């Protein structure tokens, strides 16, 4: 916990001025609160026996002084609320930046085992609670300590015996609070997990809403959501049960303190050991004392929320990317496109079973290789090793003689273009999605890339042409249109190595023909790997790599098609 708190405090460093201004204003505000009961005591005890005119004058002076103090307190509280919240928002922005940048560094292996909703909750609700703690936590502690200690000192000066009676219950109250501390921490951490599950379910259901409706399974989705929602409610109920006992107990203790002061103070007044003015001031200071106690109650809840959120934040930040650049890694430049697999083996995660092992393969620059085989054999995994989306367990992969682990990931991936079956288009316009291939490209280059991908004509028929908004994941476009935009994106990138991962398998015949033409144009003079699903794609290949449980067999297309018994294994009937 100590190390985590140090990491948490480090986020204050860029905003030291705002932090100390916030703390100074908190100290002044707390100090003014302590002065007000003392002024009331002064008026009650010293002015009652003065002549009327003099008493009125001093009362007016005291009122003016109190008004000035209250205006000062107003200014301090405004700064605390405004400057403090801005500081908290800036810290939240920094933390969101850090975790998002860290997300970008993590490999496919990490995302294979994560729920998007859980990852999203760490960037939204968790960070909000953390920054609420970072903003309000220090000022609550400072104000509470000053008020409690200040009230205690003043009360001891006024009457030490009554002060002792006032604080007799404090140790019991603290023991009660600490006994609930760990329970609340565990409960709030569990809440984080449950709300993340709910977010994941919502994200999954909304992303697949077209599938839901096509199967008329709205009731099923509602049922799944309700299960997660009820689990979250159950978690919340348990947390509130603990919090209820916590808050009710502390409020009872603070009320009992007031009762003790009234009983003991009343007895002392009867015996002449305490004046009415001191008793009145004592009751006001008890109010000043109990208010920060209530704030500390809120702070404890805030701390549990914020700290459990920070633990989840740290949990992600402490995950080291399993694929990292070597120290001194060089940049991969002037690539001709030679790709060599040398005795490569690969295993997913911590599994002991290899997806494939001892794969050796040589692809010359400009080679067009098709990869076929039954579903689940590892075709996509094999080509995903080339850009280091996954890390091999043994052997090496070399591009132009350079081991891909000896070059930077950025330069490696800048030289590889990937066109997938499941095209992902971002929210925004057609132009922005093509420009994603090379953000510094000119508009003319974007248009030329679209022309090369056979996409220009249909783009110009859209309502706003290249500036047409395509919706989330390109829902306003057909499958063939989305695929051609993805190919245009790779045309713009202009990489020497291409990977087509079943890029035409989900298209109708007309769309396939158009996309195939653009793929062939893109593949010209580039090293190309095609995960083949249709015969038309395989017929264009120079070599066919047939994957099986026994490894890879390299065949010439003519030999492959002559052996018709292979075709049903690699391709569904009718394709």
N, C-alpha and C positions, 0 to 999 in steps of 0.2 A: 504493500500500500504506500509506503514511504516513497519508493521510486516512481510510482504512478502520480503521486501528488507533485513531485518535482517536475515531471513532464507536463502536468496540468498547469503549474505555475509559470512554466516557460512561455506560455502563450501571452502572458502579460507584458513581456519584454518590449515589444514594439510600441506599446501604449503606456509607458511609464508615466508620462505627464498627465494623461487622462486619469490613470489609476490614482496617482497621488492627489490630484485635484478632487477626485471623488472622495478619497479618505479624509482630506482636510475638511471638506464640507460636512462629511458625516460626523466628524469630531465636534465641529462648531454647532451643528444641529443638536447633537446629544447634550453638549454643554449648556445650550440655551434652555433645553427642557429641564435641566437641573436647577436653573436659576429661578424659574417661574414660581414654584412652591415657596422658595425662600423669600421672594418678594411678597407673596401673599401673607406669609408668617410675619414679615416685617410690618405690613400694613395693619394686620389684626392686633399685634402685640404693642406697637409703638404709637399708633395714631389715635387710639380710642380716648386717651386722656388729654389730648392737646386741645387748645382753643379751636373753635369751629373753622375760622378763616385759615389758620395755619394748617390744620388737618386737611382741609379741602385742597389747599395748594400742594401739599406733599402727596396727596392721593393722585392729583392730576399729573404731577411730575412722575410718580411711580407708573401711572398709566401710560404716559408718553414713552418712558423707558421700556416698558413691557411691549408696547406697540412696535418700537424700533427693533427690539429683540425678535419679535415675531416676524417682522419684515425680513430681517436677516436670516431667520430660519426658513422663511419662504424661498429666499434666493438660493440658499444652500440645498434645500429639498428639490428645487427645480434643476439645479446642476446635477444633483445625484440622479434624478430621473432621466434627464436628457443626455448629458455627457456619459453617464454610466451605461445607459442603454445603447448608445452609439458604440461605445467601447465593446460592449458585449456582442453587438452585431458584427463588428469588425473581427473579433476573435472567432465568432461562428463562421464567418467567411473564410478565415485562414484555415480553420480546422476542416471545413468542407473542401477547400482546395487541396489540402494535404491528403485526405482520404480518397478523393477522386483521382488525384495523381497516382496514388498507390494502387487503386483499382486498375489503372491503365497498365501498371507494371506486371500484374499477375497473369499467369499463363492460362491456357485453356483448361489445364488440369484443375485449377482452382474453381473456375466457373462451372465445370462439369458437376461439381458437388455442392453448388450453392443455389439458393432460391433468390430470385431477383427482388422479391418483396423484403426479405431479410436484409439484403444489401442496401436497399433503398431506405429502410427505416433507420439505418446507421448514419445516413446522410441528412435525414430530415428530423424526425422527432427526437432521436438521441442527442443530436447536436444542439437542438433548441434547449433541452433540459440542461445540458452541460454549460452552455453560455449563460443561462439564467443563474446557475450556481456561480459562475465566474464573475458575473456582474453583481448580483445581490449578496452573495455569500460574504465577502470581506466587509461590506458596509454594515450588514446585519450584525456581524460579530463585533465590529468596532463600536457601533452605536449601543449594542446590548451590554458590552463589557463596561463602557463608560457610564451608562445609566445605572447598571447594577452596582458597580463599585462606587460611583459618585453618590448614589442614594444611600448606600451602606455607610460611607464615611460621614455624610451629613447627619444621618440618623444616629450614628454613634456619638457624634459631637453633641447633638441635641439631647439624647437620653440613651446611654449605652445599654441599660437593662431592657428597655422596650425594643431597642435594635436587636439585642440578643434573642428576645422572644420572637421577633419578626423572622429571623433567619433560622430558627430552630428546626423548621420542617424542610429546609433546603437540601440537606444531605439525603433525606428520604426521597425527595423529588428527583434528585440526580440519579440515585440508585434505580429508581423506577424507569427513568428515561433510558439509561444504559442497558437495562435488561431487555428493552424492546428494540434496541438498535439493530442487532444482527438479524432479528426476525424481519424487520422492515426492509433491510438491505436485500435479503434473499427474495422477498416478495416482489419488490420492484424490479429486480433483475429478471424474474420469471415473467413479469408483465411485458418486458421488452421482447422476450422471445415470442410470446403469444401474439402481440400486435404485429410482429414481423411475419408470423404465419398468416395472419389475416391479410396483410398487404400482399403477400405472395399469392394467396388464393384470388384476391381481387385482380391483380395484375395478370395472372394466368387466364382467368375467366374472360376478362375484357379483351385480352390479346387474341383469344380464340373464339370471340363472340360469333363469328360467321360459322364456325364448326358447330358451336352450341345450337344455333338456330337451325342449321341444316338438319340436325338430328332431333330437333324439337326437345332438347334436353335441358330447358331452362329450370325445370323442377329439380333435376339432379344437381345443377350448379348451385341453386338456392340451398339445397340440402347440404352440400359440401361447405358452402359459405357459413351456414348456420352452425355447423359443427365447430368450425374454427372460431366463430363469433362467440359461441357459448363457452368454449374453452377459455377465451380471453375474459369473458364475464366472470367465470369461475375464479380465474387468477386475480382479477380485480376485486372480487368479493372477499377473497382471503386477505388481500393487501389492505382493503378498507377495514376489515375486521380488526386487524392488528393496529392500523392507524387510529381506529375509533377508540380502542382501549388506551392507546398512547395519549391521544389528545384529551380524552375525558379525564384520565388520571391526572395529567398535568394541570388542567383547568381546575380540578377539585383541589389540588395542592395550593394553587394560587389563591383560590377563594378562602381556603382554611387559614392562609397567612393573614388575610384581612380580618377574619374572625378572631384570630389570636391577638392582633393589635387592638381591636376594639375591646376585647375582654380585659386584657392586661392594662391597656391605656385607661379604660374606664375606672378600674380599681385604683390606679395611680392618681387619677384626677380626684377621686373621692378622698384619698389620703393626702392630697396636697403635694404630691411628688411630681405632678405634671400639669402644665397650664393648658387651657383650651386651645390657645394658638398653636402650641407645640403638637397637640393631638391632631388638629386640623392639618398642619403641615405634614405630620407623620402619615396620615391617610393619603394625602396627595403624593407623597414619596412612595408609598406602597403601590399606588397606581403606576407611578413611573417605573417602579421595580418589576411589577407583574407584566407590564406591556412588553418589555424586552424578553421576558420569559416566554411569552406567547410567540414573539418573533423567532426565538430560538427553536420553539416547537416547529414553526414553519420552515426554519432553516434546516432542521434535521430531516424533515420530509424532502425539502429541496436537495439536500446533500445526497440522500439516498437515491433520488431520481437522477441527479446529475452525475454522481460517482458511478452508479451502475451503468449509465450511458457511456461514461468515459472508459470503463472497463471493456465494454463492447467495442468502443473506438480503438483502444489499445490492442485488443484481440486481433483486429484486422491489420493495424499498422505493424504489428510484430510478426506478421506472416512474411517471411522472406520469399521474394519471387524465386521459383525453382528454376527459372531460366534467366540468367543474367549475363551481361557482357563480361568477358575476362578483363582483368586489368591490362591496359595497353592494347586492347583489341583494335585491329586496323579497320579501315573502311574498305568495303568491297566496291571497286570501281572498274570501269571499262570491261564489263563482263561480256564474254563471248557466248557463254551458255553451256559449257560442259558440266554435266552433273554425274557424280560417281557415288554409288552406295557401296561401301566396303565392309562386308561382314556385319551388317546392321541388325541389331536386335532391339525390340521395344516391348515394354510392359506398362500397362496402365496403372498408375497409382502405386499402391503397396501390394498389388496382386503378384503372386509367384508364377502365374501362367503368362508366358509370352504371347503377345498378339501375333508376332512373327519373329523369326530368328534367323541369323546367318544369311541375310539378304545381300546379294552382291549384284550390282547393275552399273553399266556404263552407258551414258547417253551423250552423244556427240553434240557440239554446238549446232543449233538449228534442227535437231532431231524432233520428229513428231511421233510420240509413243502413246499408244492406247493401253489402258489398264482395265482388264475385265476379270470377272470372277463372281461367285455367288455373294449374295448380301451378307454382311457381317464378317467378311473375310479379312477386312482391314485396308480396303482400297483408299478410302479417304484418309485414314490414319497414315498410310504410307506417304502420300503427297504432302500431308500436313507437317511431316518431319523436315521437309526441305526448307520452309521459312522459319523453322524452329517454333512452331506453335506448340509442339511437344518436344521433349528432350529424349534422345535415344539413350538406351541403357548400355549398349556396347557397339563397337565399331565406329565408323566415321562416315560423314557425308561431305563431299568436297565439290565446290563450284570453282571451275577454272583452276583446280589444284589446291584451293584454299579450304581448309576445314571450316565449316560454317560456324563452329564454336570459337574460332579465332578472329572472327570479324564482328562488327557491331550489328545488333539486331536491326537497327534502323536502316543501315546501308544494305543489309541482306534483303530485307523486305521491300526496300525501294526498287530492287531489281527483280522482283517477282510479282506477277499479276495473278489474282485469283478470281475466277468467275464460278459462283456456286449455283447449285440447283435452287436452293432457298435464298432468293435474292433479298438482300436487306437494303431498302432505301430509307433515307432519313426524312423526317418532317422538313418541309420546305419546298422549293421549286425544282423543276427539272434541271435548270441551269446549275443550281447549287449542288445537286446530287452528282452531276457529271464532273463539276469542278473539284469535287472531293478527291478525284484521282490525282490532281496536281493543283493545289490551291493557288499557285502563283501564275497559272495559265491565263492567257488573254481570252476574251469572248470569242474571237475568231478561231482560236485553237479548240475551244469547247465545241463550237459549231462543226468544225472539221472532224472532230472525234465522233460526233453524232452522225455525220454523213458516212464516215467509214463503218459505223456500226449499223447502218441501215435504219437509223432512228430519226433522222432529220425530218423526213416527210410526215410521219405521224405526230411529231412534236409540233410542227407548224400548224397542224389541224386542231391542236388543243386550244382552249379558249384564250389563253394568254401566251401561247407559244412556249418559249423556254422559261418564261416567268410564271407558268402555271403551277399553282400549289397542288401537290400530288397526294396530300393527306399522310397520315401516319402509315409508315411502311409501304407507301405507294398504292394505297387501296383504290385510288381512282383510275389506276392503269390495269391493263390486262397482263397476264403472265408473260407473253411474248414482248410486250412493250417494256415491262420492268427488266427483262433479261437483256434487251438491247441497250437500255440505259446503263446497266451494269457493265456491258461490254464496251460502251462508249467511255465509261469511266476508266477502264483499263487501257483503251486506246490512248486516252489523254496521258495516262501514267507512262506509257511507252516502255514497258520493262522488257529485258531480253529473255526472260523465262516466264512461261505461262502455265497455269493450272486450271483446267476446266473440270469441275467436279459435277458430272452428270448435268451439264448446263441446259440440255434440251429435253431431258426425260419427262418433264411435266407439261410439255407444249403440244399443241395439235400439229398436224402435218404442215399446214401453211406457215404457221409461226416457226416451226422447226426449220423449215427450208430457209426462211429469211435469217433466222439466228445463225444457222449453220454457215450461210454465206459470210456473215460478218465475222464468225469465229475463224473461218478459213483465211479471210483477209487479215485478221489480227495475228494469226499463227505464222504467217509468212515470214521466213528468215528468223524465227524465234524458236528456242527450245520449248517444246510443248508437251505437257502431260494431259491426257484426256481420260478421265474415268468414264468409260463408255457404257451407255445403256441402250443405244440404238445402233443397228447395223450400219446406217449411213455414216455415223461418226467413225466407226472402226475401219471402214473401207478406205478412208483417207490417211490412215496411219502408215508410217514406215515400218514400225514394229508393233507387235501386240504382246503385251505382258499378261500372261494368264496366271492369276493368283489362285492358290489352293492351300490346303492345310500343309502340304509338303513343300511350299515355297513358291517361287516364281519361275515360270518357263517362258523364255523369249521365243516368239515365233514370227515368221513372215506372214503378212496378211493372206497371201495366196494359199499357203499351207494351212493356215487357220480355217479359212472358208472351205477348203477341200475336205477338212475333217469335220463334217457337219454335226457329229455327235457332241462337239464342244459348245455349239451355239446355244442349245437350250439351257446349259449351265450358266452361261454368261448373260443370256437375254431371256426375258419372259416370252412365252409363246405369242406369236402374232406381231411381234415387234420387228 
